[in-house]
């Protein structure tokens, strides 16, 4: 009987420790896909909060598309709300701090690394990505953007 109680206690302790040690604030606790595989996707903005104020419907954010590629590069397509012309911002991404943080290095038009922006990853699912700027002022919530679905 004491042996069963001991085994049950050990299993309960491991289960509580496993659940409480989540890598991301909002999950997931466990995934069979690598962090990089979940991050690389075509993302559209679901919501943007700047200093606590929702901004996703503003023209600057409403049509942005974020493409994160497996080779470590990224591209953000921004549609100018006045001229409706697309501008591409390109650079490279890296995950660090055991996959808890994301660094985006933006390139100049000549392809030279210029600006670095760091984010804390709050949620990283195959169908959801939440990140918050290092200064906690901006939080982005992304969902996959299907290129084919938009053209049909």
C-alpha contacts under 8 A as a table, 3 or more apart, distances in Angstrom:
res1	aa1	res2	aa2	distance
1	X	4	X	5.21
1	X	5	X	6.39
2	X	5	X	5.13
2	X	6	X	6.10
3	X	6	X	5.07
3	X	7	X	6.18
4	X	7	X	5.13
4	X	8	X	6.04
5	X	8	X	5.06
5	X	9	X	6.02
6	X	9	X	5.06
6	X	10	X	6.22
7	X	10	X	5.15
7	X	11	X	6.21
8	X	11	X	5.15
8	X	12	X	6.09
9	X	12	X	5.10
9	X	13	X	6.06
10	X	13	X	5.09
10	X	14	X	6.21
11	X	14	X	5.20
11	X	15	X	6.11
12	X	15	X	5.07
12	X	16	X	6.13
13	X	16	X	5.28
13	X	17	X	6.12
14	X	17	X	5.07
14	X	18	X	5.98
15	X	18	X	5.09
15	X	19	X	6.22
16	X	19	X	5.30
16	X	20	X	6.05
17	X	20	X	5.26
17	X	21	X	6.14
18	X	21	X	5.51
18	X	22	X	7.45
19	X	22	X	6.26
19	X	29	X	6.47
21	X	29	X	7.75
22	X	25	X	6.90
22	X	27	X	6.58
22	X	28	X	7.12
22	X	29	X	4.99
23	X	27	X	7.14
23	X	28	X	7.68
23	X	29	X	6.85
23	X	100	X	6.70
24	X	27	X	5.06
24	X	28	X	6.82
24	X	29	X	7.68
24	X	100	X	6.71
24	X	121	X	6.53
24	X	122	X	5.10
24	X	123	X	5.67
24	X	124	X	7.44
25	X	122	X	5.10
25	X	123	X	6.60
26	X	122	X	5.57
26	X	123	X	4.92
27	X	122	X	7.34
27	X	123	X	5.23
27	X	124	X	6.75
27	X	125	X	7.61
28	X	31	X	6.70
28	X	123	X	6.88
28	X	124	X	6.80
28	X	125	X	6.62
31	X	34	X	7.34
33	X	37	X	6.17
33	X	38	X	6.52
34	X	37	X	5.14
34	X	38	X	6.36
35	X	38	X	5.23
35	X	39	X	6.16
35	X	99	X	6.84
35	X	124	X	7.41
36	X	39	X	5.04
36	X	40	X	6.13
36	X	70	X	7.26
37	X	40	X	5.44
37	X	70	X	7.37
38	X	41	X	7.27
38	X	124	X	6.68
38	X	125	X	6.09
38	X	126	X	4.79
39	X	68	X	7.00
39	X	124	X	6.96
39	X	125	X	7.96
39	X	126	X	7.34
39	X	129	X	7.44
40	X	67	X	7.55
40	X	68	X	4.77
40	X	69	X	5.19
40	X	70	X	5.68
41	X	67	X	6.09
41	X	68	X	5.44
41	X	69	X	6.74
41	X	144	X	6.75
42	X	65	X	7.12
42	X	66	X	5.86
42	X	67	X	4.52
42	X	68	X	6.37
42	X	144	X	5.61
42	X	145	X	5.26
42	X	146	X	6.98
43	X	65	X	5.89
43	X	66	X	4.94
43	X	67	X	6.15
43	X	68	X	7.85
43	X	142	X	5.78
43	X	143	X	5.50
43	X	144	X	4.44
43	X	145	X	4.92
44	X	63	X	7.68
44	X	64	X	6.46
44	X	65	X	5.01
44	X	66	X	6.28
44	X	142	X	5.49
44	X	143	X	5.48
44	X	144	X	5.87
44	X	145	X	5.06
45	X	48	X	7.19
45	X	56	X	7.02
45	X	61	X	7.10
45	X	62	X	7.02
45	X	63	X	7.82
45	X	64	X	6.75
45	X	65	X	7.19
45	X	140	X	7.10
45	X	141	X	6.10
45	X	142	X	4.61
45	X	143	X	6.43
46	X	56	X	6.81
46	X	140	X	7.75
46	X	141	X	5.40
46	X	142	X	5.15
46	X	143	X	6.10
47	X	54	X	6.96
47	X	55	X	7.01
47	X	56	X	4.76
47	X	140	X	5.98
47	X	141	X	5.11
47	X	142	X	7.07
48	X	54	X	5.71
48	X	55	X	5.22
48	X	56	X	4.93
48	X	61	X	7.76
48	X	138	X	7.09
48	X	139	X	5.71
48	X	140	X	4.64
48	X	141	X	6.35
49	X	52	X	5.51
49	X	53	X	5.16
49	X	54	X	4.40
49	X	55	X	5.75
49	X	56	X	7.49
49	X	137	X	7.95
49	X	138	X	5.63
49	X	139	X	5.21
49	X	140	X	6.64
50	X	53	X	5.23
50	X	54	X	6.49
50	X	55	X	6.82
50	X	137	X	5.65
50	X	138	X	4.54
50	X	139	X	6.66
51	X	137	X	4.95
51	X	138	X	6.36
52	X	137	X	7.75
54	X	57	X	7.97
55	X	58	X	5.59
55	X	61	X	7.23
56	X	61	X	5.50
56	X	62	X	5.66
57	X	61	X	6.70
57	X	62	X	5.26
58	X	61	X	5.76
58	X	62	X	5.91
59	X	62	X	5.16
59	X	63	X	7.04
59	X	80	X	7.88
59	X	81	X	5.48
60	X	63	X	7.12
60	X	64	X	7.27
60	X	78	X	7.18
60	X	79	X	7.05
60	X	80	X	6.90
60	X	81	X	6.40
61	X	64	X	5.38
61	X	78	X	7.76
63	X	78	X	6.84
63	X	79	X	6.28
64	X	76	X	6.93
64	X	77	X	5.59
64	X	78	X	4.88
64	X	79	X	6.59
65	X	76	X	5.66
65	X	77	X	5.17
65	X	78	X	6.92
65	X	145	X	7.46
66	X	74	X	7.35
66	X	75	X	5.98
66	X	76	X	4.49
66	X	77	X	6.51
67	X	74	X	5.48
67	X	75	X	5.13
67	X	76	X	6.17
68	X	72	X	7.51
68	X	73	X	6.40
68	X	74	X	4.49
68	X	75	X	6.68
68	X	93	X	7.96
69	X	72	X	5.91
69	X	73	X	5.46
69	X	74	X	5.77
70	X	73	X	7.24
72	X	92	X	5.46
72	X	93	X	5.28
72	X	94	X	6.60
73	X	90	X	7.44
73	X	91	X	5.68
73	X	92	X	4.11
73	X	93	X	5.83
74	X	90	X	5.73
74	X	91	X	5.48
74	X	92	X	5.62
74	X	93	X	6.61
75	X	88	X	6.40
75	X	89	X	5.54
75	X	90	X	4.43
75	X	91	X	6.62
76	X	88	X	5.56
76	X	89	X	5.06
76	X	90	X	6.45
77	X	86	X	6.33
77	X	87	X	5.69
77	X	88	X	4.61
77	X	89	X	6.51
78	X	86	X	5.57
78	X	87	X	5.21
78	X	88	X	6.34
78	X	89	X	7.85
79	X	84	X	5.58
79	X	85	X	5.58
79	X	86	X	4.43
79	X	87	X	6.32
80	X	83	X	5.61
80	X	84	X	4.83
80	X	85	X	5.38
80	X	86	X	6.25
80	X	87	X	7.45
81	X	84	X	5.38
81	X	85	X	7.99
89	X	106	X	7.03
89	X	107	X	7.51
90	X	106	X	5.86
90	X	107	X	5.81
91	X	104	X	6.91
91	X	105	X	5.36
91	X	106	X	4.35
91	X	107	X	4.90
91	X	111	X	7.93
91	X	113	X	7.19
92	X	104	X	5.86
92	X	105	X	5.24
92	X	106	X	6.74
92	X	107	X	7.91
93	X	102	X	6.96
93	X	103	X	5.55
93	X	104	X	4.59
93	X	105	X	6.26
94	X	102	X	5.87
94	X	103	X	5.30
94	X	104	X	6.80
95	X	98	X	7.52
95	X	99	X	5.17
95	X	100	X	7.16
95	X	101	X	5.61
95	X	102	X	4.58
95	X	103	X	6.26
96	X	99	X	5.05
96	X	100	X	6.44
96	X	101	X	5.35
96	X	102	X	6.41
96	X	103	X	7.66
97	X	100	X	5.40
97	X	101	X	5.88
98	X	101	X	7.71
99	X	102	X	7.41
100	X	120	X	6.20
100	X	121	X	5.47
100	X	122	X	7.91
101	X	118	X	7.09
101	X	119	X	5.65
101	X	120	X	4.54
101	X	121	X	5.41
102	X	118	X	5.76
102	X	119	X	5.13
102	X	120	X	6.32
102	X	121	X	6.69
103	X	116	X	6.75
103	X	117	X	5.77
103	X	118	X	4.43
103	X	119	X	6.32
104	X	116	X	5.57
104	X	117	X	5.26
104	X	118	X	6.36
105	X	113	X	6.28
105	X	114	X	6.81
105	X	115	X	5.57
105	X	116	X	4.33
105	X	117	X	6.51
106	X	113	X	5.87
106	X	114	X	5.65
106	X	115	X	5.06
106	X	116	X	6.21
107	X	110	X	7.46
107	X	111	X	5.11
107	X	112	X	5.08
107	X	113	X	4.23
107	X	114	X	5.21
107	X	115	X	7.03
108	X	111	X	5.16
108	X	112	X	5.26
108	X	113	X	6.31
108	X	114	X	5.96
109	X	112	X	7.44
117	X	133	X	7.77
118	X	133	X	6.28
118	X	134	X	5.80
119	X	131	X	5.91
119	X	132	X	5.28
119	X	133	X	4.48
119	X	134	X	5.30
120	X	131	X	5.54
120	X	132	X	5.21
120	X	133	X	6.37
120	X	134	X	6.45
121	X	124	X	6.95
121	X	129	X	7.70
121	X	130	X	6.13
121	X	131	X	4.53
121	X	132	X	6.61
122	X	129	X	7.63
122	X	130	X	5.21
122	X	131	X	5.36
122	X	132	X	7.02
123	X	128	X	6.93
123	X	129	X	5.41
123	X	130	X	4.85
123	X	131	X	7.08
124	X	128	X	5.99
124	X	129	X	4.77
124	X	130	X	6.63
125	X	128	X	4.89
125	X	129	X	6.21
126	X	129	X	7.80
127	X	143	X	5.76
127	X	144	X	5.94
128	X	141	X	7.27
128	X	142	X	5.76
128	X	143	X	5.01
128	X	144	X	7.16
129	X	141	X	5.86
129	X	142	X	5.02
129	X	143	X	6.59
130	X	139	X	7.21
130	X	140	X	5.62
130	X	141	X	4.46
130	X	142	X	6.20
131	X	139	X	5.74
131	X	140	X	5.38
131	X	141	X	6.72
132	X	136	X	5.95
132	X	137	X	7.55
132	X	138	X	5.73
132	X	139	X	4.24
132	X	140	X	6.35
133	X	136	X	5.14
133	X	137	X	6.27
133	X	138	X	5.36
133	X	139	X	6.38
134	X	137	X	7.84
135	X	138	X	7.77
136	X	139	X	7.29
146	X	149	X	5.33
146	X	150	X	6.64
147	X	150	X	5.40
147	X	151	X	6.61
148	X	151	X	5.34
148	X	152	X	6.36
149	X	152	X	5.58
